C-alpha cells in the first residue's frame, strides 16, 4: 500500500489533474463521439464505489484511473465512499444498483475476505473483474540489527522460539501470506496485529517484533536507507529494481502475496459493456499519467495493469486462496 505521506501528495495532484481533465472532457462533449464500441456511456455518470475513506489509497488510485477513463468513455465519473463492514456496505450497495456498467466497485483483498466470511450479501460470482490497477508484491523484512541475514537464518531462529511477526490485521493479507509461507517453509511464528503497514514497520524498527511483511511500496524508502532488510519477495519473479532479492518461488515455496487494487461490475452486466469498460480503463491506466503514479510506489504498468480476462481470473483465484487460508487459520469453517 502507498504510504500516507505519499497519498496526501498524490491526492493533491489527482485533484488538480481531475480539474484539467473535466475541462477537457467538457470541450470534447461539444461535438465529440459519445459512443465506445457502440455503447453510449454519456447518458449518466459512472459511479466508482469505494469502501474506504476519501483521500486514502483506494480513493486516490480510483481518481488517478478516472483522469483518462472519463475521457475514453466520454462521460463523467465520480467516487462515492460506502464505509463499513470491511467492504460489506459497499458490496451491498453495488448489489442494489442496475447492472448497466454505470456502477463500478473498487476492490482490494479486504472485499474477498468479507465475502469469504459471509459478512455481506455479495458472493464472488456476483461480480466480474473489468480491470486491475495495481499489483503490489510483498517483502518479508527484518530490521537492520536482526541476527537473520537470510530467510534460512530466520527459519532456523524460529525453530528455537516462535517469532513475533507484525501484520496489519488478523486474517488479512499479511497474515494469510505468512501462514502459507510458514506452512511451506516450516516457520514457527506468532502474529501481532497493528492496524496498518506503517505501524508494522514502526514496530519492526523499534525492535518490538522480529519481522513483518510490507508491500514493496511501503518498504521502498526503508530498504533504500538500509533500515530494513528484505529476505524474500513473495512472488514468482524478481523485480527489476531489486534484482538481488530472491523470490519465494525460486526458493521452492510456491507462495505469492501482494496487495491488489482493481475494478469490477455486476456479473449480469452485458458482455459488450464489460468489454468496453475494460478497454477504456486499461487504456487509461497505461497512459503516462497513471504510469507515473504507479512509479512513485515503485510499481510498473506491465506488472500491474490488466484487462478483464486476466483480472477476473486473478480475482477468482485470490478468492479461493483467501477462503482456504481463512479455513486453515480457523477464522471460517
N, C-alpha and C positions, 0 to 999 in steps of 0.2 A: 504494500500500500504506500501511497505517496505521503511523506512526512507533512505535518500540519503547517510548518512554516512555508513549505513549497506550495501547499494547497492554497494558502492565502494569496500568494503572489500570482499563481495561475488563475485564481478566481477573478482577480482584478483584470488580468489580461484577457480572460474569456469574456468578461462583461464588455470591455472595450471593443473586442472583436465582434461581439454579437450586435453592438450598436451599428458598426460599419456594415455588417452583413445584412442587417434589417433594411438599411437604406438601399443597399444594392439590390436586395430582393424586391423592394417596392418599385424600384425603377424597372426591373425586369418584368414585373406584372403588367406594366402599361401596354405591353403588346407581345410578351414572350409566349413561348409554348407552355401550355398548362398541363400537358399530359406526359406521363412517364410510361413508355411501353403500352400505351392505350389506357392506362389507369390515371384518372383525374383526381389528384390529391388536393386540389385547390379549393374544394367546396367547404372544407372546415379544417381547422388547425390540427396538428398531431400532438397529442399529449404524451410526454415521456414521464412515466411514473417511477419515482424512486422511493426507497424505504428508509432513507437516512436523512440527516439534517441538510439544509441548504448550506452551501459552502464547503461541504465535505468532499472526499474523493469521488464518491459516486456522482454527486451533483456536478462537480467540475468536469469530470470526464464526459458526462452527458452533454453539457453545454459546449464543450470543445467539439464533440461529434456533430452537434446541431449547426455549427457555424457554416459548414459546407453542405450538410444534408438538406437543410431547408431550401437552399439554392437548387440542389439537384432535383428535389421533389417539387419545387416551385410552390411551396406553401409555408405557412408559419408553423413553428414548433414551440412548445413551452414545457417547462418542467413543473411537476406537482409532487410534493412530498406527502406520502401517506405513511406516517410513522407508527410503529407499534407491533409487538408480536414477532420481532426479528424477521420482518418481511411479511408476516401474516396479513396485516391490514392492507398492504399494497397488493398482495395477491388476490384477496377477496374483492378489492375494489376493481381490479382489472377483469375479474370474472363477471362483474356486473355490467361491463361495457360491451357495445356491439363488436363483433369480430369483423371489423371493416378496415383494419390497418391504421386507424386513427388513434389507437391507444397502444403504446409500446411500454413494456415493463423493462426497467434496467435491473439486471441480475448480477448477483455475486454468489459465492458459495453459501452465504447465510440463507438464501432462499431455498437451496437444496436441503439443508439441514432442517429447516422449518417444515418443508413438505414431507421429508422422511419421518419426522416425528408427529405428523398429523396435526400440526398446530394451525392449519388453515384449511379451507375447503379445496384449495388448488392441488391437483396431482400433476406429476411430471408430464403425463401425456396430454394435459390440458393446454400445453404451450409448445411452440416450435421456435427454436432459436433462429434469428434472422441475421445477426452479425456479432462477431466478437470484437471487442475494442482493445482489450488488454490481457496479456498472459504474463504475469509477473512471478517468475520462479522463486524458490525459497532456498536460502542457505541454512546450513546448520553451523552456528558460530559459537566460539568460546572467547573469553576475554584474553587480552594480550599476555596476562600473567598466568594463564592456565598451564597446568602440567601437561595437558594434552596438546600435542602439536600435529597429530593426525587423527583421523577417525578411528584407526586401530588403537591408538592410545586411549581414546575416550571409551571405547568398548571395554578395554582392559580395566580401566578405572571403575566402570560400572559393575564389574564382577566383584569388586571389593565392597562397594556400597551403592545403594540406589542414588543416582544422580538427580539433582533438582533441575528440571527443565522449565523455563518460563514459556507460557502460552498466553494468548490473548483471552481465551475463554475455554472452559471445559467443553469438549465436544465440537470445538471449532476447527478451522483449517490446520493450524499448527499441531493441535492435539492429535488429530486424525493422522497427519503425516508422520508425527513422531511415533504413534502407536504402530503404524505399518512398518516404519524403519526399525523400530525396536524389535518387532517380531522377526523380521528378516535377519537383522544383524546381531540379535541377542543382547540388546542394550537394556539394562535394568534401570528404570527411571521412576521418578515421581513428578507430577505436573504441579506447577504453581501458577494459577491464573492471575493476570494483571489488568486485563481490560483493553489493552491496546498494544500495538507493536512498539510504540515509543517507550512505554513503561517497561516492557520486557527488556529492551536494550539498556535502559537506565539501570535496571536491577542487575543486569549482567556486568555492567561497568563498575557497579558498587561492590561486586563480589557476592551478592545475595543469592545468586543462582549459579549453576555450573555451566549451563549452555542454553541456547534458545534458537528459534527458527524464524528469523525475519525474512521478509521478501527482499529481493535484491535492491529494489528501490528504497527500502527502509534502511538498509545497511551500507549503501554505497559510500557515504561520507566517512563512516566509522571504519570501513575496510580500507579506504584510501589513506587514512591517517594512522592506521595500524592499531587502533583501539580494540578492534575485534578481529579474530582470525577465522575465516571460513574454512571448515574442514571438508565440506562436501556440498555440492549443488544437487538439489533434489530434482533431477531432470534427466532426460535421455541423452542430451548433447551438451557439450561445453559452450559457454558464452564467449563470443569474440573478445569482449572486454576483460574476461577472466580466463585466459587460456590455460592457466596452471591449476585451476580448481577442478578436481576430479568430480565426476557425476556419480550419483548413486547407481545408475545402470551399469556404468563401466566397472564399478567395484563389485558387481554381482548382486546388487539389491534393487530389484525392479520396482522402485517406489518413486512416484512423481508427485510433487506437491507444489502448487502455485496458486496465487490469487488471480482469479479471472473476473473480468467485467464484460458484460455483453448485453444484448437486447433480444427480446422475444415478443411474440404476439400470440393471441389465442390460436390453438391448433385448427379451429374451424374457419380461420381466415382463408379466403380463396387463394389458391396457389399463385395465380398471376400477381396478386397484391403482395404476397410474401416475397416473390422473386424481385418485384420492382423495388420494394423497400430494402431488401438485402443488397441489391446492386447499387442503389443510391447511397446507403450508409457506408458500404465498403469503399466506394469511390471517394466519399468524403474523408474517410479516415486514412486513406492512402495519400491524401493531399499533404503538402508540406506543413500546413497549419497544425494538423493533428500529429503528423510525424515528429515535428519539433516538440510538441507537448510530451509525446512518449519518450523522446530523447532526454528530456530533463529528468526522467525517472530511470534512465539507463536502459530503456527498452527500445525495441526496433519494430517497425511496421511488419516486416516479413514474418516475425515470430509471434506477433500479437494479433493483427487484424485478419479476420477470416469471414467468409460468407456463410450463408445458411446451411449448406451441405456439411461443411467442416464443423461449424459451431454447434449445430443441433446434435450431431453425433458426439461431439466432445461433451456437451451438456448432459446428455443422457448417460454417457459413460461415467461422468463425475457423480451423477446421482446414484448410480448403482454402487460405486465405490464408497460414497458417503454413507449409504444405507448399511452396507456390510460392516463398515468401520464402527458406526454407532451401535450396531448389534454386538460386535465384539467387545466394545467398551461397556456394554450393559446399559447404555442410555436409552435404547429402544429394544423391544422384544422381537 
